[in-house]
């Protein structure tokens, strides 16, 4: 059957009951029935040449979870599939989700989910099948190249972070709450900042390779409200929370406390980059 007919049958199966075995399902063959739960992208159909990522969850007819199987970018035509499931998948596309019901034998479940024992041949199973991703061979190669490049960038940034930590003389005990923090000058206030305080701060920022990228000591200071979301980086807010008025500190933010795997939207801070701050808490408004 072509994809149009397949979808028509699936959608029709949601309202028709031409089988008394499982209302709302269409019969494929024997005990095997199916219905469409979510409709995906027609431009991403599963073919023999596709590389497919999918998830299959198996349940007993009483709803008890039995097994879960995930495949990641597997060459569809070279993989071993239960015959009836393969027939359905070859009419599916990326983003499609199906419910499939059938006997252990006709779904070849004991072999496919091995070593998990799925039951006797005549036992009925319910499968939730989600086609997560469908790629061409060229797209898989491109994706793998991008992943290798990202891994290389991450390893390089980790090496720069280690060099910065060592060269600036930070110790293991200086790492708290995911950031490296050292007081350069103690503050004058009697207490630290708290949520709701408006603060005025000045800072210099370097990449871990030593490149200066910002200096508010030469420009306008930053003013923001403690605890208000999406104003400053996570690690920066942690540093300010440890300071009193007049204090100055040297801080290193690993990437997960800064811009993470994406880098800054401006492109100035690359993916996986750590940041070094010299920061001064100038004023706190209660």
C-alpha positions as semicolon CSV with decimal commas, in nm:
position;residue;x (nm);y (nm);z (nm)
1;X;0,000;0,000;0,000
2;X;0,120;0,358;-0,064
3;X;0,155;0,616;0,212
4;X;-0,171;0,791;0,123
5;X;-0,367;0,469;0,146
6;X;-0,181;0,371;0,462
7;X;-0,276;0,699;0,631
8;X;-0,631;0,678;0,507
9;X;-0,667;0,333;0,656
10;X;-0,506;0,440;0,982
11;X;-0,719;0,750;1,020
12;X;-1,027;0,559;0,915
13;X;-0,943;0,299;1,174
14;X;-0,983;0,558;1,446
15;X;-1,352;0,590;1,373
16;X;-1,447;0,263;1,206
17;X;-1,479;-0,077;1,366
18;X;-1,448;-0,323;1,079
19;X;-1,280;-0,564;1,318
20;X;-1,441;-0,690;1,634
21;X;-1,107;-0,785;1,786
22;X;-0,989;-0,433;1,875
23;X;-1,231;-0,145;1,811
24;X;-1,059;0,156;1,658
25;X;-0,780;-0,055;1,505
26;X;-0,731;-0,187;1,153
27;X;-0,630;-0,546;1,092
28;X;-0,298;-0,595;0,915
29;X;-0,289;-0,972;0,915
30;X;-0,384;-1,250;1,153
31;X;-0,380;-1,116;1,509
32;X;-0,186;-0,801;1,416
33;X;-0,383;-0,474;1,431
34;X;-0,268;-0,112;1,423
35;X;-0,380;0,249;1,455
36;X;-0,219;0,588;1,405
37;X;-0,160;0,796;1,718
38;X;0,048;1,084;1,576
39;X;0,111;1,189;1,218
40;X;0,463;1,293;1,125
41;X;0,646;1,444;0,829
42;X;0,553;1,305;0,486
43;X;0,882;1,441;0,352
44;X;1,072;1,201;0,579
45;X;0,937;0,856;0,487
46;X;1,100;0,534;0,605
47;X;1,264;0,348;0,315
48;X;1,498;0,052;0,284
49;X;1,784;0,304;0,247
50;X;1,690;0,513;0,551
51;X;1,874;0,540;0,879
52;X;1,606;0,524;1,146
53;X;1,586;0,614;1,516
54;X;1,282;0,479;1,694
55;X;1,141;0,368;2,027
56;X;0,917;0,071;2,093
57;X;0,747;0,005;2,426
58;X;0,581;-0,331;2,486
59;X;0,292;-0,393;2,723
60;X;0,084;-0,693;2,820
61;X;-0,287;-0,678;2,741
62;X;-0,346;-0,581;3,104
63;X;-0,122;-0,275;3,054
64;X;0,182;-0,407;3,240
65;X;0,511;-0,274;3,094
66;X;0,721;-0,561;2,960
67;X;1,010;-0,414;2,763
68;X;1,144;-0,108;2,588
69;X;1,364;-0,106;2,280
70;X;1,545;0,191;2,127
71;X;1,735;0,198;1,801
72;X;1,956;0,490;1,699
73;X;2,027;0,571;1,336
74;X;2,019;0,208;1,232
75;X;2,037;0,120;0,861
76;X;1,677;0,013;0,813
77;X;1,731;-0,224;0,523
78;X;2,015;-0,408;0,696
79;X;1,842;-0,448;1,033
80;X;1,640;-0,749;1,144
81;X;1,278;-0,655;1,206
82;X;0,966;-0,854;1,284
83;X;0,816;-0,898;0,937
84;X;0,476;-0,744;1,012
85;X;0,625;-0,450;1,200
86;X;0,860;-0,385;0,909
87;X;0,564;-0,370;0,670
88;X;0,403;-0,100;0,884
89;X;0,725;0,095;0,925
90;X;0,785;0,106;0,550
91;X;0,460;0,303;0,521
92;X;0,549;0,535;0,810
93;X;0,752;0,855;0,835
94;X;0,949;1,058;1,086
95;X;0,722;1,166;1,369
96;X;0,462;0,894;1,319
97;X;0,347;0,705;1,626
98;X;0,151;0,380;1,607
99;X;-0,021;0,144;1,842
100;X;0,021;-0,218;1,735
101;X;-0,151;-0,521;1,886
102;X;-0,065;-0,879;1,804
103;X;0,039;-1,215;1,938
104;X;0,390;-1,281;2,062
105;X;0,442;-1,525;1,772
106;X;0,313;-1,305;1,491
107;X;0,509;-1,006;1,619
108;X;0,817;-1,226;1,662
109;X;0,851;-1,056;2,000
110;X;1,054;-1,316;2,187
111;X;1,326;-1,298;1,923
112;X;1,320;-0,922;1,875
113;X;1,320;-0,836;2,247
114;X;1,564;-1,114;2,339
115;X;1,677;-1,192;2,609
116;X;1,352;-1,067;2,763
117;X;1,082;-1,334;2,763
118;X;0,765;-1,175;2,625
119;X;0,527;-1,466;2,689
120;X;0,372;-1,764;2,517
121;X;0,320;-1,761;2,139
122;X;-0,052;-1,697;2,173
123;X;-0,024;-1,416;2,429
124;X;-0,127;-1,074;2,298
125;X;0,105;-0,773;2,323
126;X;0,051;-0,403;2,275
127;X;0,337;-0,207;2,116
128;X;0,374;0,171;2,119
129;X;0,595;0,253;1,821
130;X;0,745;0,600;1,771
131;X;0,952;0,688;1,464
132;X;1,180;0,952;1,611
133;X;1,412;1,031;1,320
134;X;1,458;0,931;0,957
135;X;1,782;1,031;0,783
136;X;1,953;0,962;0,453
137;X;2,303;0,813;0,444
138;X;2,444;1,155;0,352
139;X;2,269;1,319;0,646
140;X;2,405;1,057;0,886
141;X;2,760;1,120;0,763
142;X;2,712;1,495;0,803
143;X;2,564;1,452;1,149
144;X;2,852;1,231;1,260
145;X;3,103;1,483;1,129
146;X;2,928;1,761;1,323
147;X;2,925;1,549;1,638
148;X;3,298;1,478;1,605
149;X;3,362;1,849;1,555
150;X;3,155;1,933;1,863
151;X;3,343;1,673;2,067
152;X;3,674;1,821;1,952
153;X;3,560;2,172;2,049
154;X;3,444;2,051;2,389
155;X;3,774;1,872;2,458
156;X;3,969;2,180;2,350
157;X;3,765;2,405;2,579
158;X;3,810;2,162;2,869
159;X;4,186;2,179;2,816
160;X;4,169;2,561;2,820
161;X;3,963;2,550;3,140
162;X;4,220;2,328;3,312
163;X;4,501;2,557;3,200
164;X;4,316;2,864;3,332
165;X;4,244;2,699;3,667
166;X;4,607;2,593;3,706
167;X;4,766;2,917;3,585
168;X;4,543;3,131;3,807
169;X;4,628;2,917;4,109
170;X;4,279;2,791;4,195
171;X;4,262;2,497;4,435
172;X;4,013;2,212;4,462
173;X;3,848;2,383;4,756
174;X;3,783;2,691;4,541
175;X;3,532;2,492;4,335
176;X;3,190;2,528;4,496
177;X;2,845;2,507;4,341
178;X;3,006;2,444;4,003
179;X;3,218;2,763;3,989
180;X;3,573;2,854;4,089
181;X;3,565;3,150;4,328
182;X;3,840;3,343;4,506
183;X;3,800;3,663;4,707
184;X;4,045;3,934;4,598
185;X;3,913;4,198;4,837
186;X;3,665;4,142;5,119
187;X;3,349;4,347;5,126
188;X;3,245;4,606;5,382
189;X;2,884;4,504;5,427
190;X;2,758;4,301;5,720
191;X;2,561;4,056;5,509
192;X;2,555;3,905;5,162
193;X;2,303;3,988;4,893
194;X;1,962;3,821;4,892
195;X;1,679;3,767;4,646
196;X;1,506;4,089;4,549
197;X;1,809;4,312;4,606
198;X;1,901;4,546;4,322
199;X;2,277;4,535;4,273
200;X;2,532;4,734;4,078
201;X;2,837;4,541;3,959
202;X;3,145;4,603;3,750
203;X;3,344;4,328;3,584
204;X;3,596;4,223;3,325
205;X;3,540;3,905;3,125
206;X;3,794;3,686;2,948
207;X;3,767;3,367;2,751
208;X;3,972;3,083;2,899
209;X;4,243;3,146;2,639
210;X;4,297;3,494;2,787
211;X;4,105;3,701;2,530
212;X;3,934;4,001;2,693
213;X;3,575;4,026;2,569
214;X;3,409;4,276;2,807
215;X;3,513;4,546;3,052
216;X;3,250;4,744;3,241
217;X;3,519;4,913;3,451
218;X;3,575;5,123;3,138
219;X;3,206;5,162;3,062
220;X;2,862;5,143;3,217
221;X;2,819;4,919;3,522
222;X;2,562;4,639;3,521
223;X;2,251;4,679;3,734
224;X;2,010;4,391;3,790
225;X;1,778;4,234;4,048
226;X;1,895;3,928;4,242
227;X;1,672;3,630;4,181
228;X;1,500;3,768;3,871
229;X;1,542;3,513;3,589
230;X;1,721;3,558;3,257
231;X;1,930;3,858;3,355
232;X;2,276;3,716;3,414
233;X;2,452;3,383;3,369
234;X;2,385;3,112;3,627
235;X;2,745;3,101;3,746
236;X;2,767;3,480;3,763
237;X;2,462;3,496;3,990
238;X;2,620;3,232;4,217
239;X;2,934;3,444;4,246
240;X;2,747;3,764;4,334
241;X;2,546;3,574;4,597
242;X;2,873;3,507;4,784
243;X;2,986;3,871;4,791
244;X;2,931;4,177;5,011
245;X;2,931;4,543;4,908
246;X;3,279;4,652;4,807
247;X;3,405;4,298;4,755
248;X;3,607;4,199;4,451
249;X;3,650;3,840;4,335
250;X;3,814;3,631;4,066
251;X;3,574;3,373;3,921
252;X;3,588;3,101;3,657
253;X;3,262;2,977;3,512
254;X;3,282;2,637;3,339
255;X;3,067;2,616;3,026
256;X;2,769;2,461;3,203
257;X;2,756;2,769;3,428
258;X;2,793;3,006;3,133
259;X;2,663;2,969;2,774
260;X;2,689;2,590;2,754
261;X;2,708;2,396;2,430
262;X;2,550;2,674;2,222
263;X;2,776;2,968;2,300
264;X;2,644;3,324;2,310
265;X;2,391;3,445;2,054
266;X;2,638;3,715;1,948
267;X;2,899;3,452;1,861
268;X;3,160;3,617;2,082
269;X;3,154;3,327;2,329
270;X;3,198;2,997;2,141
271;X;3,026;2,670;2,232
272;X;3,156;2,492;2,545
273;X;3,359;2,799;2,647
274;X;3,452;2,874;3,007
275;X;3,462;3,237;3,121
276;X;3,692;3,419;3,363
277;X;3,555;3,716;3,559
278;X;3,709;3,980;3,777
279;X;3,396;4,118;3,942
280;X;3,327;4,392;4,196
281;X;3,000;4,437;4,386
282;X;2,967;4,816;4,389
283;X;2,627;4,875;4,547
284;X;2,324;4,696;4,690
285;X;1,981;4,855;4,708
286;X;1,773;4,691;4,979
